[in-house]
Amino acid sequence: MTIHKNLIAGEWIGTEGVENINPSNTNDVVGVYARACAEDAKSAIAAAKAAFPAWSHSGILQRHAILKKTADEILARKDELGKLLAREEGKTLPEAIAETIRAAQIFDFFAGEVLRLSGEVLPSVRPNIGVEITREPIGVVGIITPWNFPIAIPAWKVAPALAYGNTVVFKPAELVPGCSWAIADILHRAGLPNGVLNLVIGKGSVVGQAMLNSPDLAAITFTGSTTTGKRVAATSIEHNRKFQLEMGGKNPMVVLDDADLTLAVEAAANSGFFSTGQRCTASSRLIVTEGIHDKFVAALTEKLKGLVVDDALKAGTHIGPVVDANQLKQDTDYITIGRSEGAKLAFGGETISRDNPGFYLQPTLFTEATNQMRISREEIFGPVASVIRVKDYEEALSVANDTPFGLSAGIATTSLKHATHFKRHSEAGMVMVNLPTAGVDFHVPFGGRKASSFGPREQGKYASEFYTVVKTAYVLA
Ligand code: NDP
């Protein structure tokens, strides 16, 4: 198999390769991808630094054209790239194609943003002086991404970084290099000058750490676990570097007595189990008031019985495999913990075999959980959710906010009063009313509070807050 190499200073580099394995079928090698070392990361940073002066002053039409061309190619190849995504990460083919379309939309959006760059002109408080406020690129941006959205998360970091005139060193998660390699290849062929985007595929502990240790990165944007996020923060403070973190979640979904039951069950099934529960916005805490509790549990259990867990590429699969053996162990360990803590297993809990060897787990629902149990406090990141029974709305809100995290929160209710109160008092960055906790738009801000996020929001025009630095100029008339 040919090695998909790293892109450094416009050259494809790398001799050592690592197999990218399909979690639906571990006999299927998706491709062989280069493994960068710390020296490669240093070369990539040097290349990005050398490319910055020209790219940061490049014409907006050039930047617009490259990003637009990239968007168009991703969209034209949505079926092929979606299949690659489903094979390397394990979400179902329709989910993977939808994520690929999302990546194209993000590149398209930022192609447009390049043409909308603006500043402000204000009068000074002193006579005969004008004040201009402009946004400038920050420099070399390090991008470190997780495995669970292999094309959308790279797109929502790479596209704004380039749109606002920064150069990039990009390290994707080692488990899913395929989609990131495709993005780098498309941008390279779309005419991105050498060194503006450098791709280094390799281990986080080696390549990622070399990036964190570098004094030449002006900023790092990171999505992944809280543990690695804290490392990004500590090293960034040491280097006086801007940083942005998107980390875990333990998102609540409140279901009130007056909820539309069908809608609440659909939202909970989607939030907790689609994409194999491997979404930072997934809901693993279903907080349900007494009057609807039993009906909700019965209907959700029926719904879960009908969900097909199988190969991500098979037509009719609702839930693909867990991403790898380590994540599967984490999920099953938490199922054991839940049982030992006294939660009742209402459905699932077992690994399952399919035609091909893969990491298959039943969607798993606990009931009789409390908010103090580890399964309610720690992120599991698998198709596992727990129902927490509460007395009324006030208790539901208090339980929903009683978590170290604050990414997304949902409520199912027909009460305008409760929906409005929840929107105002939820301690999450994103609130969903009668919608799943997962599923967001690309043109509006994305991000959380508390231990879920740090720094400016991602996506939409709010992305400029991270990828630019403000300059204030005073001019004597
Ligand atoms: P990790 O933190 O393990 O990895 C994220 C990225 O960091 C990977 O590219 C990884 O490389 C890299 N990395 C690991 N160690 C280091 C290091 N020492 N220095 C620099 N980089 C490093 O998280 P996962 O990839 O396992 O992702 C799952 C987690 O991400 C979950 O907790 C989930 O909630 C969170 N997440 C949050 C999102 C959000 O927007 N809030 C969205 C998606 C996921 P390598 O691949 O080699 O390990």
Residues whose N, C-alpha, C, O or C-beta is under 5 A from the ligand:
A	BS01	NDP	I144 T145 P146 W147 N148 K171 P172 A173 E174 L175 G202 K203 G204 S205 G208 Q209 T223 G224 S225 T226 T228 E246 M247 G248 G249 C280 S452
